[in-house]
Amino acid sequence: MEQDKTSTRRHLAAKTRQYQAHSITWQELIDELYKATAQDKQDDLISELFDLIEHEPKRGGFLGMKEKQWQTYQTRISNVLQKLEQDGGERNYKQI
């Protein structure tokens, strides 16, 4: 069971990195995250990643986030991805 959780977390981290590299669409990533959270609603780390991606703000321009704020937001996403990639992270993850 723990192996499945670790595998799922690493898969989602890889998919998120693909999204960041513009290899998959936002909708494809959201679909993957939705499936994972539907399977395990108590996985706080996956839920945090889902929330960050789902509410990722626009960068710059009208109604967009300033560059420094956007970079801080991206750092939060990177921190979650690192946790997902390290042995699946902690089970009862708390927001960074």
C-alpha positions as CSV (number, residue, x, y, z in Angstrom):
1,M,0.0,0.0,0.0
2,E,2.8,2.4,0.9
3,Q,4.5,1.5,-2.4
4,D,1.4,2.5,-4.3
5,K,1.3,5.8,-2.5
6,T,5.0,6.5,-3.3
7,S,4.5,5.5,-6.9
8,T,1.4,7.8,-7.2
9,R,3.3,10.7,-5.6
10,R,6.3,10.3,-7.9
11,H,4.0,10.0,-10.9
12,L,2.2,13.2,-10.0
13,A,5.5,15.0,-9.5
14,A,6.7,13.9,-12.9
15,K,3.4,15.0,-14.5
16,T,3.7,18.4,-12.8
17,R,7.2,18.8,-14.2
18,Q,5.9,17.9,-17.6
19,Y,3.3,20.6,-17.2
20,Q,5.9,23.1,-16.1
21,A,7.9,22.2,-19.3
22,H,4.7,22.7,-21.4
23,S,4.7,19.1,-22.4
24,I,1.2,18.5,-21.1
25,T,-1.8,20.9,-20.7
26,W,-3.1,22.3,-17.5
27,Q,-6.3,20.2,-17.9
28,E,-4.3,17.0,-18.3
29,L,-2.5,17.7,-15.1
30,I,-5.7,18.6,-13.2
31,D,-7.3,15.4,-14.4
32,E,-4.4,13.4,-13.0
33,L,-4.5,15.3,-9.7
34,Y,-8.2,14.9,-9.5
35,K,-8.0,11.1,-9.9
36,A,-5.3,10.9,-7.2
37,T,-7.2,12.9,-4.7
38,A,-10.4,11.0,-5.4
39,Q,-8.5,7.8,-4.5
40,D,-6.9,9.1,-1.4
41,K,-8.6,12.1,0.1
42,Q,-6.4,12.0,3.2
43,D,-3.1,12.6,1.3
44,D,-2.4,16.1,2.4
45,L,0.6,16.5,0.1
46,I,-1.2,15.6,-3.1
47,S,-4.1,17.8,-2.0
48,E,-1.7,20.7,-1.5
49,L,-0.2,20.2,-4.9
50,F,-3.7,20.1,-6.4
51,D,-4.7,23.3,-4.7
52,L,-1.5,25.1,-5.8
53,I,-1.9,24.1,-9.4
54,E,-5.6,24.6,-9.6
55,H,-5.2,28.2,-8.2
56,E,-2.0,29.1,-9.9
57,P,-2.1,32.8,-10.6
58,K,-1.4,34.5,-13.9
59,R,2.1,35.9,-14.2
60,G,2.3,39.6,-14.7
61,G,0.1,41.8,-16.8
62,F,-3.4,42.9,-16.1
63,L,-4.8,41.1,-13.0
64,G,-1.6,39.0,-12.9
65,M,0.8,38.5,-10.0
66,K,4.0,40.6,-9.7
67,E,7.1,38.7,-10.6
68,K,8.5,38.4,-7.1
69,Q,5.1,37.1,-5.8
70,W,4.8,34.7,-8.7
71,Q,8.4,33.4,-8.0
72,T,7.4,32.8,-4.4
73,Y,4.4,30.9,-5.5
74,Q,6.5,28.8,-7.8
75,T,8.9,28.1,-4.9
76,R,5.9,26.7,-2.9
77,I,5.1,24.4,-5.8
78,S,8.8,23.3,-6.1
79,N,8.9,22.5,-2.4
80,V,5.8,20.3,-2.7
81,L,7.3,18.5,-5.7
82,Q,10.5,17.8,-3.8
83,K,8.5,16.2,-1.0
84,L,6.6,14.1,-3.5
85,E,9.8,12.9,-5.1
86,Q,11.6,12.0,-1.8
87,D,10.4,8.5,-0.9
88,G,6.8,9.7,-1.3
89,G,7.1,12.4,1.4
90,E,5.5,12.3,4.8
91,R,2.0,10.9,5.2
92,N,0.5,13.7,7.3
93,Y,2.2,16.5,5.4
94,K,1.6,20.0,6.6
95,Q,1.7,23.1,4.3
96,I,5.1,24.5,3.8
